[in-house]
């Protein structure tokens, strides 16, 4: 029984580390990913070693499987809280909203405005870059000013230059201090 609890605990640690390692690797942070992989490998060998020692022990196998599942839930939760990286939103509007553009820029989001041709009329598209940790704040602004906007998002693997500099960080800090 003690072995099963150890296996379960190791899986609860192992799977979130696996999740974070994968995310770090995708985000091109290979040194951090390698460090997480080291921890992951040690835990993996220990827990599987205990399971393989006696494959007729269904309690240990069950603890491994349940711990893996619980670890996935925990890993997903941790990843959402850490919110590594950046996200780009394409915001499609039926008409230009200077108020929305100004509010987003004042909040420190990088916004580029495009005018495009729709099937029945022109459309305005905003391309907005945000830290994933500020995604809720961004969505709140959109929902308050342009609740009917059509949004598409995708994560950014890397970027260079542009508005994503210290100026954006300063504006974000200033906006938060203003209490908006």
Secondary structure, DSSP 8 states (H G I E B T S, - for coil): -HHHHHHHHHHHHHHHHHHHHHHHHHTT-HHHHHHHHHHHHHHHHHHHHHHHH-TT-HHHHHHHHHHHHHHHHHHHHHHHHH--SEEEEEEEESS--HHHHHHHHHTT-EEEEEEEE-SSSEEEEEEEEEEGGGHHHHHHHHHHH-TT-EEEEEEES---STTTTHHHHHHHHHHHHTT-
